Amino acid sequence: MVITHHGGQCFKVTLGDLTLVFDPIGKGATLPGVRFGSNIALVSRDHPDMNGVSEVTYGDTVPFAITGPGEYERQGVVIQGFLSKSHYGLSKGTEEAVNTIYSVELEDMTLVHLGALSDKELASDAREGIDEIDVLFVPIGGDGVLSAADAHKLAVSLEPKIIIPMHWSGQGDSKALEAFLKEAGNGSEKVDKLTLKKKDLAGKDGSILILTP
């Protein structure tokens, strides 16, 4: 599979003819919108920065949109969504919003995207429902999502093979990535895209990869 970062919390995952996208950026967002076709679109938070399903509808490609908790299967991809909370982009008078954590099974690997999470710990059903995590996408920018320090603490507790920080490019604290890497203290690697096979995970233990948009 190939994973690319398109700003904010938006990541495109391609596997052969299949394209899956996490948190596509929509119209009216604080970030530049995306424009490509996707077969599956996962939306963690109903906000223009993350709910641009129409932006990944391209030509004859209309995505199967998943916008909340539940169990799903599409084109051989098994997806679980777990209820959590977000404080990102709240409208006036609103104290919290629904956020969905997604666990995706692809090519015998588990990808977990935490969305615009503000909870410092996962709810028990998510803890029990998610097995070993190969790739974890964690928001680090504060401003309604996890702070860099809380994000690092949660990420380490989940024991993923690879940690990919998000919500730092065009969103959140401008120094969030620097703060997150300081918390980690064990180095990181910066790449334009991540090409990943199961065998590549051997020896990985919380390795931090910075995917540049």
ABEGO torsion letter per residue (X at the ends): XBBBBAEEABBBBBBEABBBBBGBBBBGBABBBBBBBBABBBBABBBAAAABAAAABBEABBBBBBABBEBBBBGGBBBBBBBBBBABGBBBGBABBBBBBBBBBBGGBBBBBAEBBABABBBAAAAAABBBBABBBBBAAEGGBBBAAAAAAAAAAAGBABBBBBGABGBEBAAAAAAAAAAAGAEBBBBABBBBBAAAABGBBGBBBBBBX
